[in-house]
Amino acid sequence: MKNAGTIIIVLFLAVCRPSFLKAQEQDNKTSAAIQEKNTKEGVFKKDGFYFGPSAGLWFPDGKNRVMGHPVLPGLIMELKSEKSSISLTFDFIINEGTKDTLYIKYNDELLKKNKFAGGQIGLDFDHEIFSKEKFSIEAGAGLGYGMMTYHNPNKDVHVGRSGLYFSPGLSFRYFVSNNSFIKLRTQYYVANYRLKDDVSTDFRGNYPTVKLIYAWR
């Protein structure tokens, strides 16, 4: 009986060994094929620290329409994981001329102006809601601090308004290489840059923005 058991075990191993070797060979081929495919497609990791310039436009949606469409040059520093990102943003608000005259109260005078300038610094958080290869759609929001100057007669005097803002947004990101991306970001800024007197032009209203970002790591 002992010899019979040994014979059965030997026969079982002899029958199973070719199947096992064939399965192992198939697994090796599959792994090699996946690795080759990844190499050809340039599979990459998205995480890292990115830095780059940005440019955009501001579209006031209330009484602040008199301000026109300021240009928003800026810089971005972004820390990104595979699915999420947090960005420190710096934006300048530049307008070389408005369509309508702006009336700004300064002391006892009511000044006529057609230019203004400002800036914003903020922290944006985004998370992917759709992703396919190098393209992704991201939803997020930002919180920051902005300042608008309407009259600046000298370095010590600034007639303007500053305060916090909140900016939910939607972004479209595409990696143009393994180390860089372009990003179209749309945001709706909830802010208040209205002067506190009742004589100056009323700047109440929020403003959607469209911004194009290019950043690399």
C-alpha positions in Angstrom: 0.0 0.0 0.0 2.9 2.3 0.8 4.4 1.7 -2.6 1.0 2.3 -4.3 0.7 5.6 -2.5 4.1 6.7 -3.6 3.3 5.7 -7.2 0.1 7.7 -7.2 1.9 10.8 -5.9 4.6 10.5 -8.5 2.0 10.1 -11.3 0.1 13.1 -10.0 3.2 15.3 -10.0 4.1 14.1 -13.5 0.7 15.0 -14.8 0.5 18.4 -13.1 4.0 19.6 -13.7 3.5 20.5 -17.4 0.3 22.4 -16.6 2.0 24.3 -13.8 5.0 25.2 -16.0 2.7 26.3 -18.8 0.6 28.5 -16.5 3.8 30.0 -15.1 5.1 30.7 -18.6 1.8 32.3 -19.5 2.0 34.6 -16.4 5.5 35.6 -17.3 4.4 36.4 -20.9 1.4 38.5 -19.6 3.7 40.4 -17.2 6.2 41.1 -19.9 3.4 42.3 -22.3 2.0 44.7 -19.6 5.4 46.1 -18.9 6.0 46.6 -22.7 2.6 48.3 -23.1 3.3 50.6 -20.2 6.7 51.5 -21.6 5.2 52.3 -25.0 2.3 54.3 -23.6 4.6 56.2 -21.3 2.7 55.4 -18.0 3.7 57.9 -15.4 3.0 59.0 -11.9 1.2 62.3 -11.5 2.4 63.1 -8.0 5.0 65.8 -7.3 5.6 69.5 -6.9 4.8 71.7 -9.9 5.5 75.3 -10.6 4.5 77.6 -13.5 2.9 80.7 -14.9 -0.8 81.3 -15.5 -2.9 83.8 -17.5 -6.6 84.5 -17.4 -9.5 86.9 -17.7 -12.0 88.2 -15.2 -15.7 88.6 -16.1 -17.7 90.7 -13.5 -21.3 89.7 -13.2 -22.9 92.5 -11.2 -22.7 96.2 -10.9 -18.9 95.7 -11.1 -19.3 95.2 -14.9 -18.1 98.7 -15.3 -14.7 97.4 -14.5 -14.5 95.5 -17.8 -12.4 92.4 -18.2 -9.1 92.7 -16.4 -6.2 90.5 -17.4 -4.9 88.1 -14.7 -1.3 87.1 -15.1 0.0 85.0 -12.2 2.1 82.1 -10.8 1.1 78.8 -9.3 2.9 76.3 -7.0 1.1 73.0 -6.8 1.6 69.9 -4.6 -0.2 67.0 -6.4 -1.0 63.4 -5.5 -2.4 60.9 -7.9 -6.0 62.1 -7.4 -5.9 65.4 -5.6 -3.9 68.6 -5.5 -3.4 71.7 -3.4 -2.1 74.9 -5.0 -0.8 78.3 -3.8 -1.8 80.9 -6.4 -0.7 84.5 -7.0 -2.7 86.6 -9.4 -2.3 90.2 -10.5 -5.4 92.2 -11.6 -4.4 94.6 -14.4 -6.8 96.9 -16.3 -5.4 99.6 -18.5 -8.8 101.2 -19.2 -12.5 100.8 -18.5 -15.4 101.5 -20.9 -17.2 103.6 -18.3 -15.8 106.3 -16.0 -15.3 105.2 -12.4 -16.1 107.8 -9.7 -13.9 107.4 -6.6 -14.3 109.5 -3.4 -11.0 110.8 -2.0 -11.3 113.2 0.9 -13.8 115.8 -0.2 -13.2 115.2 -3.9 -15.0 112.9 -6.3 -12.3 111.7 -8.8 -12.9 110.4 -12.3 -10.8 107.3 -13.0 -10.7 104.7 -15.7 -7.9 102.5 -14.4 -7.4 100.3 -11.4 -5.1 97.4 -10.3 -5.1 94.7 -7.7 -3.9 91.3 -6.6 -4.9 88.1 -5.0 -3.2 85.2 -3.2 -5.1 82.0 -2.6 -5.1 78.4 -1.8 -6.9 76.0 -4.2 -7.9 72.4 -3.6 -8.9 70.1 -6.5 -9.9 66.4 -6.7 -10.4 64.3 -9.9 -14.0 63.4 -10.7 -13.0 61.9 -14.1 -9.7 60.6 -15.4 -8.5 58.8 -18.5 -4.9 58.4 -19.3 -3.3 61.9 -19.3 -6.6 63.8 -19.2 -8.7 64.6 -16.1 -11.6 66.7 -15.0 -11.3 68.1 -11.5 -13.7 69.8 -9.1 -12.5 72.0 -6.3 -12.6 75.3 -4.4 -10.3 78.1 -3.3 -10.0 80.5 -0.4 -7.8 83.6 -0.4 -7.3 87.3 0.1 -7.6 90.0 -2.5 -7.0 93.7 -2.7 -8.2 96.3 -5.3 -6.7 99.8 -5.6 -8.8 102.5 -7.4 -6.7 105.6 -6.6 -3.0 105.8 -5.6 -1.9 109.4 -5.4 1.3 108.5 -3.6 3.0 105.5 -2.1 1.4 106.1 1.3 -2.2 106.5 0.1 -4.3 103.7 -1.4 -8.0 104.1 -2.0 -9.4 100.7 -2.4 -10.9 97.6 -0.7 -9.5 94.3 0.4 -10.9 91.2 1.9 -11.4 87.4 1.7 -12.8 85.5 -1.2 -14.2 82.0 -1.9 -13.9 80.5 -5.3 -15.5 77.1 -6.3 -14.3 75.9 -9.7 -13.9 73.2 -12.3 -10.7 72.3 -14.1 -9.5 70.4 -17.1 -6.0 69.0 -16.9 -3.9 67.4 -19.6 -0.3 66.1 -19.2 1.6 67.2 -22.3 4.6 65.2 -21.0 5.5 63.0 -18.0 6.7 66.1 -16.2 4.4 69.0 -17.3 0.7 69.8 -17.8 -1.6 72.4 -19.1 -4.8 73.2 -17.1 -7.9 75.2 -18.0 -9.4 76.4 -14.8 -12.8 78.1 -14.4 -13.7 79.6 -11.0 -16.5 81.7 -9.6 -15.1 84.2 -7.1 -17.4 85.4 -4.3 -15.8 88.7 -3.1 -16.6 92.3 -2.2 -14.4 95.0 -3.6 -17.0 97.8 -3.1 -15.8 101.0 -1.5 -17.5 101.7 1.9 -18.8 105.2 1.0 -22.1 105.8 -0.8 -20.7 108.2 -3.4 -18.1 106.2 -5.3 -19.1 103.8 -8.1 -20.8 100.7 -6.8 -18.5 97.7 -7.4 -20.8 95.1 -5.9 -20.8 91.8 -7.7 -18.9 88.6 -8.0 -16.8 87.4 -11.0 -16.2 84.2 -12.9 -12.7 83.8 -14.2 -11.1 81.6 -16.9 -7.4 80.8 -16.4 -4.8 78.8 -18.5 -2.0 77.3 -16.5 1.2 75.6 -17.6 3.3 73.9 -14.9 6.2 71.5 -14.7 8.1 69.5 -12.0 
